[in-house]
Amino acid sequence: MTDYLPKEVLDGLAEARRRDRRKKARLRVHAGEDVFIVHRLWDSGFAVDAQDAPRLRGLVDIYDGARHLWQCLIVASTAENGEMVYEFKRNTVAEDRAPLDFVRDADAPIALLSRD
């Protein structure tokens, strides 16, 4: 048995792996109107397919499906193994409500009830 495969077969296998990653991926990067699928994510950055993504930089949003996870300031780092790698300069958790500027007591009333 040989360890050599023709270039066409290797290209077909690489394309099949890319399609499979796209189907399974839930994480997305939103840069303005553009949306890119995240292949890998770690504490200090993420990677997307090099064929799809330009050299992004600036403010982007990362979503898990429809849930907004982070708002990030990024810079393109390197291109390796068909992926474009980006590093976080700032990574802020997205909240679904405005932060309070005061401390709320644990036993504070939730609402006022009228006597009607």
N, C-alpha and C positions, 0 to 999 in steps of 0.2 A: 504494500500500500504506500502511496506517495504522500508527501506533505505539501505538495504543490497544487494550488487551485488556480484556474485561469482568472485573469483580471476581471472579466465580466461576472463571474460567479462571486468573487469577493465584493465587487461593487453592489451586486444584487443583495448579498447578505447584509452589507452596511445599510442599504436603503431599507430593508425589512426591519432592521433594528431601530432605525430612526422612526419609521411609521409606528412600530410597537411602543416606543417611548412616548410618542405624541398621543396615542390612544389612552395610555395609562396615566399620563401627567395631569395633575390638577392645578399645580402652581403656575401662575401666569404673571408676567411683568407688563404693566401698562405704562407706556411712555407717550403721553399725549393721546393720540388716536390709535397708535400702533400697539399691538399685543403680541408678546413673544412667550413661548412655552419654556419654563424653567426645567432643565435636566437635573441639575444638582443644586442643593442649597446647603450652606454651612454657616457658622457663626459670623465669619467676616466677609462673606460674599456669595455669589451664585454663578452658574454657568448656563448658557443657552446655546442653541445650534448656531454655528458660525455662518452657515449659509443663509439663515433667516435674519440674523441680527446685525445691525450696523454697529459702529463703535459708539455705543450709547454713553452719555455722561449727563449728569445733572439729576433732577428730581424725578423719581419713578415711584409707582405703587405696585406692591406685590399682593396678589389675591390667591386665595385657595378656593377655587370654584367661584362663588359669588361673594364670599366673605373677605373683606378687606383686612389684611394682616398688618402690613407695614407701609410706611412712607419712608423712602430711602433716598439718600444722596449718594450717587455712585460714580465710579470712574472705571473705564475699560482698562483691564490689567494685561492679559495675554490671550493669545489664541493658541490652543493646544488640543490635539487629537480631535479636530473637527468641532470644537466647542470654543465659544468666546467667553472668557472668564472676566467677571466684574467684581470689584471690591467695594465694600461699603465705606463711605466716609462718615455717614450718619445713618442710623437705623432706628426709627421711632415707631412704636406700636400704635396702630390706629385704634382709636376709641369710638364707640358708637354714641357717646354722649359727651357733652362739654364737662371739663373737669370742675370740681367744686373749689372755690377759693376760701372755704372755711371747713372746720372739722364738724362732722355730723355725729351727734351722740347716738350710741347704739340703741338707747331706749326712747329716742325722739319719736313723736307722733308722725304717722305717715300722712294722714289727712285730717281735716276738720269735719265733724259731723254736726249737722244742724239739728235743732230741737223740734222741727216740724213734725 
